[in-house]
């Protein structure tokens, strides 16, 4: 007992000496290593899975990416699949949300250290109490996932799937969709349900609500239900940008993609919308073969994955707030304006500083990753670029390259997915910033 007490005491001192960003790195890394160790246990596997593949799956799950080097259904048994689901559940709601909620449930107090890290992990308004925010996020997550699982179960039963399989598939895919994890129990994702309106709606609602995040969804709901007369500036930026990009992606795909032209009636609309939605929310499911998309649509999907959704949600990508800030900077320079505005509101200098840093760093990582992979991976450059954008954006869409990666390629992708989950600025700050002094 004394030894354990000493170890935990030293660990606490170690945490307090580091910046919030560094602690996020250590926290997510710890969960990845634990997940890696558990998935490596032979009794969780249907067939042998290599060490690097187990690490890849654990990282993909914690980062809520969904890229896989082995089939989840064919490689892991029910217990192994449950562990994968638990990992992307933790990754989706955030490791500090999970940890701090445990502290609340055991009546322990939240320290200033916890508050700083949560503020770093999420774009939480300063006026919002952390305890209230955490409880709301957990309740919101459970509510959406339970409703999603019930709807999935009804849909799968209508498709003739037996009760046991339908129940597990419903739970697994509901959590995966809401956390925008992109993990599925079918090797062709949801391509068997291209024209199933109900399943398309379930995934879309879960993914959009998860990617926008509790704060944005609540803000919009209060406005719709007239519980408030206005919504926050951040919510306006995110919702307007999201709707415009979603509409843009849907229309371009509908009229330009040859695969879509082969479909009939509602399937064309559903598939077009789903492809744009899955790219923007970074949920990573697909109802048409991504590998067969035409080059223009592949580039459009890369762009949407590059952007992502809300900074307060489960989605990856550079974030809509970064895009809107960059567009506002360009507009102000072209019009010679002294102030940088969006929707007639001045954007704070700090937000512009973060946006430009994110844009530059994000682009550099994509370029450098593609450069490294071009030495070792076979395949067209467009496939490498697509897969890197999917990994860094924690999307999970694939054109088939991931399953054929070399060991070096898998390691590069593991690093990319890890950075994507943390956020490029958080990762950079964790590496370069000085350690902060203890505050309590």
Secondary structure by P-SEA (a helix, b strand, c coil): caaaaaaaaaaaaaaaaccaaaaaaaaaaaaaaaaaaaaaccccccccccaaaaaaaaaaaaaccccccccccccccaaaaaaaaaaaaaaaacaaaaaaaaaaaacccccaaaaaaaaaaccccccccaaaaaaaaaaaaaaaaaaaaaaaaaaaaaacccaaaaaaaaaaaaaaaaacccccccccccccccccaaaaaaaaaaaaaaaacaaaaaaaaaaaacccccccaaaaaaaaaaaaaaaaaaaaaacccccccccccaaaaaaaaaaaaaaaacccccccccccccaaaaaaaaaaaacccccccccccccaaaaaaaaaaaaaaaacccccccccccccaaaaaaaaaaaaaaaaaaaaaaaaaaacccccaaaaaaaaaaaaacccccccccccccaaaaaaaaaaaaaaaacaaaaaaaaccccccccc
